Amino acid sequence: MTDSPQTVTAPDGRTLAYLEVGEPDGPLVIHNHGGPSSRLEARLLAEAATRNGLRLVCVDRPGMGQSSPQKDRTYSGWADDLVTIADALGAREFGVTGWSEGGPWALAAAAYIDPARLRHVSSIAPGSYGAFGDNSAAQYLSKIDAFAGSLALRFKPGFRLMYAALGLSAKRFQDSFVKQVRDNASAYDQRLLSDPAIAKGFGDTCAECFAHGSDGLVRDAELLYRRWAFDVKNIERPVHLWQGLDDALVPDPINKAVADAMPGTVWHPVDGAGHFIAVGCGDDIFAIAAKELRSP
């Protein structure tokens, strides 16, 4: 598996960098990484994608990893980028998945992309911070995440400083960064992150997010905390929403509210699972994606 990014050029000249894993001839699934994360998140999902015969492509969002920055970020603009990638890869029909802070971008795809092309959507433990208004999930978030949302909305210099410090930790003190995440996670996540390969893969993908600084992640996260530009109540197409019921990072009441409001929800609560459900339940998630993408 090569780490060298492949690239697609957007209509406005931006570079979109991606990493491809799985079966080259399988149905295409474009994966939206978390935050902080990058295209290297594909490594954590590669075995499950391969077992289910899927061609999995994980793309660096603007300003993260090796993708060009984009001053004016929008949910509809990212949906356009996903279609651009599918076109470049020769896929008329494709699926989309998204984990953690990538989950809302998968929901945006469901809101904006023609279902005739977008045949499958899975949003996995999504960071649905602004689904119902500015920082609407604050009451359920950890103190640090709720505080981050407050900074994003009211004091951008402080928000930028917070993410710059996060980037420094992820890049220069990777082992300590991963340990801190592990120590604040559920028992389920701690077990997964005790696997050296998973811990290394997670540390690498987080560090790569900050390859060119923290501004890309800042712009990304600001949109998540603000009231979303699309309304989940209007998404009627099927959307698989996966949630670990022991998730300490994005607690289940946040996404149960989304599930209850979104007409197309196929709700997948998993007892005992934490935030790393994308890794721990990867086979189950991709099995459904493969079935839907192969159906007539």
QUIPE-V347539 format. One record per run of one state. SS is the DSSP state (~ for helix, > for strand, _ for the rest). FROM is the first residue (numbers start at 1). TO is the last residue. Records with the same first field share a line. If there is no record, write none. Layout:
# QUIPE-V347539
SS = FROM-TO ; FROM-TO
This chain:
# QUIPE-V347539
_ = 1-5 ; 10-14 ; 23-26 ; 33-38 ; 52-53 ; 60-74 ; 89-93 ; 113-117 ; 125-137 ; 141-142 ; 155-155 ; 173-173 ; 184-186 ; 194-195 ; 210-214 ; 226-231 ; 235-238 ; 245-251 ; 262-264 ; 271-276 ; 281-281 ; 295-296
> = 6-9 ; 15-22 ; 27-32 ; 54-59 ; 94-99 ; 118-124 ; 239-244 ; 265-270
~ = 39-51 ; 75-88 ; 100-112 ; 138-140 ; 143-154 ; 156-172 ; 174-183 ; 187-193 ; 196-209 ; 215-225 ; 232-234 ; 252-261 ; 277-280 ; 282-294
